[in-house]
Amino acid sequence: MLIKLAFRNIFRNYRRTFFTFLAITIGLTLLVLMDSLLHGMEMDTFQKIISLETGHLRIYSKGYKEDIDNLPLELAFDPTALLNTLHADPLVKGAVPRVNFRIMLSDSVNELPALGMAIDPLADDQVFELQKNLAKGTWLTADDDGMLIGNELAKDFNVNVGDTLTLLTRTKFSTYQAIDLKIKGIIQSYDTEIDNNSVILPLALAQRSLDLGSEVSDISIRLKDQGQIDQLKKRYNSEFKDFETWAWQDIAENVIALTQTKSKGSKLMIFCVMIIALIGITNTILMSVFERTREIGMMAAFGLKRRQIVALFVLEGSMIGLLGSASACLLAFLLIYFWAVPIGWDFGWMLKDMGSFGYRSYYMTGVWNPGMFLEAFLLGVIVSALTSIYPARLAAKLEPTEALRRY
């Protein structure tokens, strides 16, 4: 009987119930949708870091990572022996050398800081997927005297394939070097670090220009099984005494921490929206109590106990929460299925002014997280019920004779 009566009562003031229901639906929909998009961005960011920047593991000279922000060329090393060992390891899919170094890029009028990335053009695809992201021009050859440039960096200088830019840097011995290089191709990877900041050179050209001889700054490794990252990291650190091996998570630890912080902050904002929506339930039930004072008195006079009156109003709040939560889950499902996963949101226009704020992708694309649907549904129902208790207790405290005297 209480359930039937509660269901009837929530539609007695249709407008107020509708707006409360709408607030819950919007708040929970945003919570589920934002969770999907943020998890999608995190997964895409980590995939880009592995496939374009670090590989699964990376080997440096000892002490390099302590000064990794400066990319110290004085800690470069000859990779020949290590590469032979790594190529013979059955757990390794590929291992390639790279040189990473700081540069200033100039068109004789403007200068911008950038990241120089020297690769072995013939072997780089054993570990990385840069070549798949070549948007214009041609891929590098081993003896090229040209470079590839990120798409957004090319836009900054208003240059295209065939144009020339000057690369200014410091060599291993801290002397200054200026190189005029023709743009052979433009990379569009949708990785903000690559597209906004990177210039890619053939390894041989960089080694000559930086006085490195045959040395490199690091070796990047792709494994056949990503689940063996920790195992091989420990083994290589034990075997290669003069070097240190780092997992991609170690190299990208700042990015991982920042994305997790941003994710928590965004969820907190959406949760605050949800709390505001649930305040509406308290208001709805309170207003219902004040409007139905005589009715409460009559129910008490007919023998309804206080706990039953409390239960009635809690049921009303719970039903509003139930309807709002169910609608939110349905709406979030439709948005994720038809928009977030297959299409996503392109916000690259915003990153040029704001920076990448930790994420590597220009796109927010969603992923499925069934657990979040359950969490959102339970959150809506349980919190709706809890926020209904206070006004329900107020209703139950009314004395029948006092309540019947009120109009």
C-alpha atoms as one frame of an Amber mdcrd trajectory, in Angstrom:
protein
   0.000   0.000   0.000   2.796   2.455   0.896   4.526   1.867  -2.443   1.313
   2.520  -4.374   0.575   5.634  -2.328   4.159   6.935  -2.718   4.057   6.433
  -6.498   0.795   8.378  -6.718   2.109  11.183  -4.510   5.232  11.931  -6.611
   2.948  12.995  -9.473   0.706  15.222  -7.369   2.941  18.199  -8.115   4.105
  17.171 -11.549   6.193  20.254 -12.324   8.270  20.144  -9.134   8.837  16.408
  -9.453   9.822  16.810 -13.108  12.492  19.429 -12.424  13.941  17.363  -9.572
  13.946  14.282 -11.804  15.602  16.317 -14.595  18.360  17.588 -12.291  19.186
  14.031 -11.146  19.142  12.748 -14.719  21.469  15.469 -16.011  23.875  15.169
 -13.061  24.224  11.383 -13.313  24.415  11.441 -17.121  27.305  13.890 -16.951
  28.999  11.727 -14.311  28.858   8.568 -16.474  29.698  10.390 -19.718  32.669
  12.249 -18.225  33.991   9.017 -16.723  33.823   7.386 -20.162  35.575  10.287
 -21.921  38.312  10.733 -19.308  39.107   7.009 -19.233  39.200   7.051 -23.025
  41.632   9.967 -23.032  43.863   8.289 -20.466  44.010   5.052 -22.474  44.669
   6.966 -25.706  47.361   9.075 -24.033  49.179   6.031 -22.660  48.924   4.231
 -26.009  50.404   7.246 -27.807  53.261   7.501 -25.310  54.138   3.840 -25.901
  53.707   3.787 -29.687  55.252   7.184 -30.501  57.548   8.262 -27.667  58.961
   5.623 -25.308  58.173   2.030 -26.289  57.518  -0.402 -23.432  61.022  -0.080
 -21.960  63.859   2.368 -22.456  67.545   1.992 -21.602  69.724   4.971 -20.595
  73.205   5.476 -19.221  73.211   5.516 -15.438  72.168   8.899 -14.073  70.387
  10.001 -17.241  66.859   9.968 -15.853  67.861  12.198 -12.940  68.560  14.930
 -15.501  66.094  13.802 -18.165  64.452  17.221 -18.481  67.713  18.575 -19.898
  68.289  15.552 -22.194  72.041  15.456 -21.399  74.033  14.440 -24.487  77.177
  13.906 -22.415  75.586  10.657 -21.202  75.216   9.256 -24.719  76.611   5.747
 -25.319  77.459   3.296 -28.074  74.401   1.047 -28.490  75.939  -1.774 -30.571
  76.489  -4.398 -27.847  73.159  -3.714 -26.156  71.238  -3.895 -29.441  72.821
  -7.258 -30.290  71.768  -8.626 -26.887  68.251  -7.229 -27.127  67.654  -8.501
 -30.662  68.602 -11.984 -29.476  66.087 -11.901 -26.621  62.990 -13.951 -27.597
  60.758 -11.712 -25.458  61.706  -8.578 -27.397  59.770  -7.645 -30.520  62.037
  -4.747 -31.469  64.753  -2.446 -30.121  65.873   0.808 -31.765  68.254   3.634
 -30.842  67.218   7.258 -30.635  68.757  10.611 -29.784  66.555  13.172 -28.041
  67.850  16.721 -27.702  66.679  20.295 -27.148  66.543  22.676 -30.101  65.420
  26.127 -31.159  63.667  26.189 -34.507  63.858  29.364 -36.591  62.623  30.746
 -39.907  65.007  33.745 -39.587  62.171  35.841 -38.145  60.615  33.741 -35.396
  62.094  31.199 -32.994  60.342  28.461 -31.050  61.729  25.826 -28.650  61.184
  22.250 -29.809  62.267  18.662 -29.237  64.769  17.145 -31.660  64.183  13.430
 -32.165  66.777  11.479 -34.153  65.625   8.066 -35.383  66.872   5.187 -37.486
  64.469   5.558 -40.454  64.912   1.936 -41.532  64.337   0.324 -38.125  62.168
   2.756 -36.171  58.937   0.966 -37.074  60.109  -2.093 -35.116  59.079  -0.166
 -31.994  57.226   2.990 -33.015  54.391   4.002 -35.343  55.625   7.396 -36.524
  55.723   6.353 -40.171  52.007   5.515 -40.095  51.326   9.116 -39.131  53.095
  10.735 -42.083  50.452  13.149 -43.425  52.443  14.844 -46.223  55.734  14.358
 -48.027  58.045  11.356 -47.870  59.592   9.274 -45.091  63.233   9.800 -44.198
  66.099   7.714 -45.560  69.245   6.803 -43.630  71.427   9.360 -45.454  68.857
  12.175 -45.659  69.780  15.764 -44.883  66.155  16.674 -44.270  63.663  16.496
 -41.447  60.075  15.730 -40.559  58.084  18.245 -38.545  54.920  18.061 -36.455
  51.762  19.351 -38.114  50.996  22.057 -35.534  54.618  23.201 -35.440  54.514
  23.567 -39.229  51.394  25.726 -38.860  53.190  27.928 -36.321  55.856  28.739
 -38.917  53.421  28.636 -41.855  55.686  26.192 -43.704  55.086  23.120 -45.817
  56.966  20.255 -47.467  59.985  21.635 -49.326  60.460  24.695 -47.117  63.620
  25.201 -45.052  63.994  25.954 -41.341  67.077  26.492 -39.203  67.698  24.173
 -36.286  69.836  25.603 -33.460  71.199  23.303 -30.775  74.192  22.439 -28.596
  76.475  19.511 -29.286  77.761  16.893 -26.864  80.695  19.222 -26.085  78.405
  22.237 -25.463  79.318  24.050 -28.649  76.538  25.702 -30.630  75.402  24.268
 -33.930  73.049  25.702 -36.557  71.715  23.488 -39.357  69.524  24.493 -42.277
  67.204  21.590 -43.076  64.551  21.084 -45.707  61.184  19.717 -44.597  60.771
  16.263 -46.170  57.428  15.460 -44.557  54.810  16.502 -42.001  53.665  14.245
 -39.150  50.074  14.365 -37.909  49.845  11.878 -35.066  47.203  13.618 -32.913
  49.794  13.357 -30.130  50.283  16.872 -28.775  53.940  16.251 -27.893  54.755
  15.110 -31.434  52.547  17.456 -33.449  53.177  20.614 -31.413  56.834  20.295
 -30.435  58.812  17.713 -32.400  61.304  17.716 -35.251  62.430  14.287 -36.502
  65.872  13.793 -38.073  67.773  10.769 -39.431  70.028   9.310 -36.750  73.209
   9.626 -38.821  72.608  13.332 -39.471  71.991  14.046 -35.785  75.065  12.102
 -34.691  77.274  14.124 -37.071  75.726  17.436 -36.107  75.884  16.787 -32.350
  79.435  15.358 -32.308  78.136  12.018 -31.053  80.040   9.701 -33.366  78.088
   6.429 -33.174  76.507   7.202 -29.797  72.828   7.563 -28.900  70.920   8.891
 -25.896  68.720   5.813 -25.385  67.394   2.519 -26.725  63.648   1.976 -26.889
  62.210  -1.537 -26.658  58.869  -3.029 -27.683  57.961  -6.343 -26.058  55.918
  -9.175 -27.488  53.927  -9.299 -24.253  53.269  -6.056 -22.397  52.624  -8.041
 -19.239  56.355  -8.778 -18.967  57.430  -5.138 -18.601  58.236  -5.357 -14.881
  59.974  -8.719 -15.251  62.292  -7.548 -18.031  62.943  -4.213 -16.360  64.322
  -6.026 -13.298  66.313  -8.451 -15.428  67.918  -5.776 -17.593  68.784  -3.624
 -14.589  70.530  -6.655 -13.146  72.325  -7.636 -16.376  73.320  -4.207 -17.737
  75.350  -2.811 -14.861  76.384   0.450 -16.554  72.865   1.272 -17.665  69.409
   1.777 -16.208  66.190   0.403 -17.647  62.934   2.244 -17.185  59.365   1.205
 -17.956  57.215   3.633 -19.921  55.243   4.321 -16.731  58.433   5.535 -15.027
  59.279   7.893 -17.882  55.720   9.209 -18.105  55.076   9.300 -14.349  54.328
  13.043 -14.375  51.827  12.602 -17.194  50.159   9.685 -15.393  49.920  11.638
 -12.126  48.541  14.703 -13.900  45.896  12.801 -15.867  44.759  11.031 -12.711
  44.515  14.346 -10.860  42.554  15.914 -13.705  40.263  12.909 -13.833  39.528
  13.090 -10.104  38.980  16.837 -10.289  36.533  16.544 -13.176  34.591  13.794
 -11.413  34.475  15.917  -8.270  32.944  18.778 -10.250  30.299  16.479 -11.713
  29.657  14.992  -8.264  29.040  18.514  -6.952  26.462  18.986  -9.703  24.867
  15.752  -8.520  24.769  16.967  -4.916  22.997  20.125  -6.051  20.474  17.952
  -7.856  19.892  15.877  -4.725  19.295  19.012  -2.692  16.326  19.408  -4.994
  14.923  16.134  -3.658  15.116  17.449  -0.099  13.326  20.587  -1.217  10.679
  18.582  -3.069   9.923  16.366  -0.077   9.939  19.328   2.337   7.470  21.210
   0.170   5.353  18.075  -0.019   5.364  17.839   3.785   4.214  21.442   4.195
   1.495  21.083   1.552   0.165  17.798   2.940   0.082  18.612   6.642  -3.618
  17.773   7.066  -3.178  14.590   5.060  -0.335  13.539   7.352  -2.607  14.200
  10.327  -5.341  12.079   8.807  -2.942   9.211   8.131  -1.761   9.355  11.722
  -5.338   9.504  12.968  -6.236   6.405  10.919  -3.474   4.481  12.644  -0.362
   4.903  10.501   2.677   4.729  12.732   5.476   7.264  12.577   7.883   4.814
  10.958   5.300   4.172   8.224   4.966   7.908   7.547   8.758   8.168   7.389
   8.833   5.179   5.037   6.203   6.792   2.785   8.202   9.982   2.235  11.491
   8.092   1.884   9.818   5.922  -0.754   8.728   9.056  -2.616  12.284  10.397
  -2.668  13.675   6.988  -3.620  11.227   6.682  -6.520  12.258  10.071  -7.885
  15.889   8.960  -7.550  15.095   5.606  -9.163  13.390   7.191 -12.169  16.157
   9.802 -12.523  18.933   7.217 -12.196  17.359   4.838 -14.707  16.822   7.664
 -17.188  20.409   8.879 -16.669  21.839   5.426 -17.353  19.745   5.101 -20.502
  20.685   8.578 -21.737  24.384   8.022 -20.940  24.280   4.681 -22.785  22.833
   6.332 -25.888  25.365   9.205 -25.791  28.324   6.855 -25.346  27.083   4.370
 -27.964  26.189   6.876 -30.681  28.653   9.705 -29.958  31.420   9.257 -27.373
  32.861   5.935 -28.623  32.490   6.237 -32.434  32.929  10.024 -32.800  34.194
  11.724 -29.640  34.993  15.384 -29.172  37.732  17.233 -31.045  39.113  19.929
 -28.759  42.420  20.519 -30.549  41.410  24.157 -31.087  41.595  24.630 -27.333
  45.002  22.998 -26.770  46.958  25.526 -28.827  46.145  28.207 -26.257  45.920
  26.069 -23.112  48.602  23.433 -23.630  48.016  19.698 -23.419  47.358  19.729
 -19.599  48.815  16.222 -19.315  46.875  14.450 -22.033  48.477  13.606 -25.372
  45.361  13.424 -27.532  43.414  16.100 -29.407  40.321  13.936 -29.141  38.131
  12.805 -26.280  36.803   9.397 -27.253  34.818   7.329 -24.806  35.260   3.787
 -23.554  32.761   1.437 -21.954  32.852   1.159 -18.176  29.809  -0.925 -17.083
  30.777  -0.543 -13.424  30.226   3.210 -13.660  26.636   2.706 -14.795  25.986
   0.589 -11.711  27.740   3.112  -9.445  25.738   6.013 -10.869  22.452   4.128
 -10.556  23.082   3.126  -6.952  24.366   6.615  -6.123  21.162   8.210  -7.409
  18.834   5.821  -5.598  20.692   5.573  -2.283  21.483   9.268  -1.911  17.919
  10.161  -2.931  16.632   7.914  -0.171  19.061   9.336   2.376  18.241  12.958
   1.525  14.554  12.155   2.013  14.999  11.039   5.623  15.215  14.510   7.179
  11.964  15.904   5.710  10.295  12.519   6.314  11.171  12.702  10.026   9.727
  16.216  10.166   6.480  14.867   8.749   6.392  12.005  11.252   6.856  14.357
  14.226   3.595  16.190  13.528   0.895  15.402  16.090  -2.397  14.298  14.464
  -4.530  16.923  16.233  -2.108  19.743  15.359  -1.809  18.601  11.748  -5.600
  18.370  11.283  -6.067  21.963  12.489  -3.794  23.295   9.679  -5.143  24.196
   6.256
